[in-house]
Amino acid sequence: MAERAIEVVGLQREFGKGFKAVDGIDLAVAPGEVYGFLGPNGAGKTTTVRMLVTLLRPTGGHALVAGHDVAREPAEVRRRIGVALQEAALDLLMTGRELMELQATLHGIPRKAVAARAADLIERVGLAQAGERRVGTYSGGMRRRLDLAMALIHAPEVLFLDEPTTGLDPTSRTTLWDEVRRLRDEGTTVFLTTQYLEEADQLADRVGIIDHGRIVAEGTPQALKAEVGRPHLDITLAGEGPDAEAAARAVAPYGELCATTPGAHVSLRVADGAAAMAPVVRALDDAGFAVEGIEVVRPTLDDVFAEKTGHRLEGAATAPAAVA
C-alpha cells in the first residue's frame, strides 16, 4: 500500500474561462484514515471527489490515489477504489443478490468465490433477508446500503462515500456509521463527504473544510473545535429579576465572562468544562443567587465552519429525514 492513500498537490479544475471550481488545494490522507470533507453547495467538494475517482480530469496540479496518478493511471486507480455516490445507479429489476454477483464478476473475482463474497457483504450491510427481492422494492436506505456493499465487493484500498446518509432513517444511518467504523478498523481508507457536521464529528479522524474552491481549515475535529474556543457554562438564575451583572462578578474568578442577559442568564468561558460547575454554583450560592439550571456548552464543528467560512453550513443542524 502507498505511504499515503490520497495525496493531492495544487489540484485545480477550471470550467470555462476563469472560473475555478477547485483552486489549488493540497491534502494528504493516511492509509486507514477516515477523512471528512465538508463544504457548502458550490464550494468545490463534489468536483474534487469527481477528480479523485477519475470521473473528471484536473486542469492543474496532480493527485495520487492508492499510489497512482488519477490523470495518467485512471484504470489503476479504479481497480483500487470503491465509490458510493449520493445517487446510486441500480438496476431496479434485478435482485440484490444478482446485482452483487454481477458486480463481483465485473471486478474479476474468481467464479467459485462470487456467490460467497456477495452473500457475505449482503449480510454485512443488513440486507440478508432482502437479498432475493428486486431492488425496486427496496427503501431508500436499503438501496444506499446495497450500493455500499457493491462498492466493497473487491475489497478496495480507498472508499469514497458521497453524503452516504442523506435522507436516511435513523436505523439505516446507524448501520452505515457502524460499517464505516468497521472498515476503518480493518484498514480501509474512507474519504467521506457529508453535510451533517455531527456525522463528521463522530466518524472522521480528520476533517477538511473547502470553501470557494480552497481548503480553509483542516485538522482533527477536537483540534479544530479547540481553535474556536473553550467550553462555556450557560447559567440560568432563579427568582424574580436576578441581578445578572452581580452574578457575573461573583463567578468572574472561575473563568472568562462571555455574556449576560438582563435578568436571567450568565455565560462563562471555562478551561475545564464540567469540573468548573461545582465551584461556580457554590460561588453563586454564597453571593445569594439560586441557580435554576447550568449547562456545559462545547464548541461544535458548526462553530468551526462558521468561523472559517463566515456562514453556517446549510442544513447542518437538521436531522436526516426518514425514507419510506
N, C-alpha and C positions, 0 to 999 in steps of 0.2 A: 504494500500500500504506500502511496505517496506520503511524503513528510507532512504535507498539508492537503487536506481533502479538497479544499477550494482555495485558490489563490487568484486574486483579482488586482490588477495594477493599471491605473489610469483608464478604466473601462469607459467607453463613450458609445452613445448611439444618437445619431443626428437624423432628424426627419425633415425633408425639405431643405430650405436654405436658412441656416442659423438657429433652428430650434433643436436644442439638445435635451432629449428626454432623460438621458443619463450623461452626466457631465464630469467624467474623470474620477470615478470612485475607486477606492482601494479597500480591500478587505481580505482577511485570511481566516479560514475555518479549519480547526484541527480535526483529525480523524476521531470519530466517536463523539463529536460535539453536537449539541442541538443549538442552532443559531437562529434566533428570532429576528425577522426582518420586518420592520414596521414603517409605515408611511401613509399619508393621506392619499386619496384618489388623485392621480395625475402627478405623483411625486417621482415616478420612475421605478417603482417597485416591480410592477409586472414586466416592464421592459427589461429590467435586469435579469429577472428569472428566465424570461424567454431567451435571452442571450446565453445564460449559463446552461440551459438544457438544449442548446443548438437549434432552436426554432427561429432565431434571429441573429444575423451576423453583426458583430460590433463594427462601428465605423472608426474606432480609435482604441488604443490600449490593448490589453490582452487578458485572457482568463484561462486558468488551468482548472479542470475538474477531474479528480481522481488521477492527477498527473498528466493529463492530456489537454492539448490546446483546443478550445471549443471551435475555433475557426479553421484550423489546419487539420484537426483529427476528430471531426464530429462523430464518425462511426465508432471510434474507440471510446469516446465519452458516453455515447448512448448505450454501449454494452455494459457500462459500469454504473449507470444511474437508474433510479426509479422515479417516475413522475406521476403525481396525482394532482391534476389541475382542478380548479374550482368547478368547472363544468365537465363532468365525467361523460365521455363518449362511449356509451354502452349499447350493445345490440339488445333491444328490449324483448325480442322474440326468443332469444337463447336463455337457457337456464344458467344459474350462477356457476354450476359445475362445468357446463360446456364452455362458458367464457373463460374460466380459469384454465381448463385443459388446452384450449386454443392458444391462450397467451403463453402457456408453458412450452407448447410446441414451437411457436414463433420464436421463442428465445433459445431454441436448440436444446432444451432439456431432454435427456435420453427417454425414449418412448416408455421404457419399463418404469421410469420414475415419475412420469407425468401425473398419473392418477393420484398417487400418494402425496405428491407435492401440492397438488390442487386441493385435495381433501384437508391436508394439514393447515393450509392457510385459510381456507373457508371456516374451519373450526376456530382458528386463532382469532379471527375478527368477529366471532359470534354469529356466524350465518349457517352453522351446520344443519339446522332444522329447515333452512330455506334453499339449500343447495340444488334441489331438483325443481324448484319453482322458476317460472320465467321471470326475467329481470323486470319486465313491465309491471309485475305485481308488487315489486319492492317499494318500500317507502324511500323518501329522500335520504334518510340516514343509512338505510341498508345499502343503497346504491353507492353512497360515499365509502362505506366500509368495504364493499366489493372492489371498488376502484383502488383502494389502498392495498387490498390483497393482491390485485393484479400487478400493482407497481412493485410488489415484493417477490414476485414469482421466481425471479432469477437471482435472489439474494444480492441486491445492489450494494455497492460500497457507499453511495451517496443517494439519499432520498430527498426529493423536492416535494414539499406539501404546500399547495397554494390555497390558503384560507380553508383548511380542511373541515372546520366545524361550523362554518357559516350556515345558519338556518337549521341546525340540527337540534333534536330534542335532547334533554339532559342525559338520558341513558346512552345514546349514541355518542354524545360529546365525551362522556366519561370513558367509554370504551376506546375511543380514539386517543384520548390523553394517556390511558394506561398502555396502549400499544406503542406510542411514541417513547414513553419511558423505557419500555422493554427493549425497543430497538436500540436506544442509546446504551443500555446495559450490555447489549450483545455486540456493541462496537460499530453500529451503523451511524454514519453522519447524517443528520437531518437538518435541511435548510427549510425553515418554517416561515411562511408569510402569514400574517394574521391581522385582523382588525380589532381583535379582542386583547386589550392590554393585560387582563388577568391571565389569559392563556400564555402569553409570552413570559409573564412573571412566574407562572407555575412550571413551565416546561423548559425554557431556554437557559442554557449555560451562559450565553452572552447574547446581547441584543444590539442590532444596528438600526439606527433611525435615519431614513432618507427623506429629504425634502428638497423640492426643486432640482432633482437630479443629483444631489450631493449628499454624502453621509455627514450628518450634523452631530451625531453622538454615537458612541459605541462603548460597550463595556458590559460587565455583569449587571443584572437587574439591581443587586444590592449596592454596587458601587455607583451606578447612575442615580439611584434614589438618594444616596448619601450626599451626592453633589448638590442636590436640590435643597437639602436641609435636614435638620434633626427632627425627630418626632416632637409633637407638642401635646400638652394636656388641654382638653376643651372642658372647662369647668362651668357648670350651671349652678348659680347660687339660689338658695331657697329664701322664702319670705317675701314681704311686700317691699318692693323698690329698694333692694340692697344697693349699697354704695360700691359699684364695681371698681372705681378708682382706688378706694381704700383697700378693697380686697386685693387688688393688683399690688399695692405697696406691701401687703402682708406676705405675698408669695414671691416677691421680687428676688430674695436671696437664693431661690431654688432654680432659677432659670432666667430666660430672656422673654420679656413681655412681648407677645405678638400683637394682641389687640384686646380691647374691651368693648362690650356692647352696653350702652346705658341700661343700668338696672338689673342685668341678669347674668352676663357671660364674661369670663376671663379666659384668654388663651395664652398659654405659657410654653415657650420652646424649652425643652429639657434635653439633657445629654443621655439619660439612661431610661427613658420611657416609663414603663410601669413601676420601676423601682422608686421613682420620684413621687408616686401618688400618695403614699402614706405620710411622708413629712409635709407635703403640701396641704393635705386635709387637716393635719394637726395644727399647722400654722394658721389656717383659716379659722379653725375652732377656737384657738387661743385668742384670735382677734375678734371673736364674736360673730363669725359668719357660719351659717349652716349650708352644707353642700347638698344640693338636690341630685346632682349627677356629675360624674367625672369620667372622661374617656381619653384613652391614648389614641391619637390620630397620627399615623405614619405617612410619610411621602409615598406616593404611588408612581407607577410608570406613566400614568396620565399627567401627573405633575411634571415629570421629566419631559414628556412630549411637548407640553405647553411651554416649558422653559426654553427648550431647544428650537422650537419651530414658531412660537408666538401664537399658537392656536391649539385647541383641543382636537383629538382625533375623532372624526365624525363617527358616531355610533359606538365609541369605545366603552361607554358605561352601560350600553344596552345589552341585556342578556340575550343569548341566541333564541330565536323563536322556534317553536316546535314545528316539525314537518310531519304531515299526516302519513 
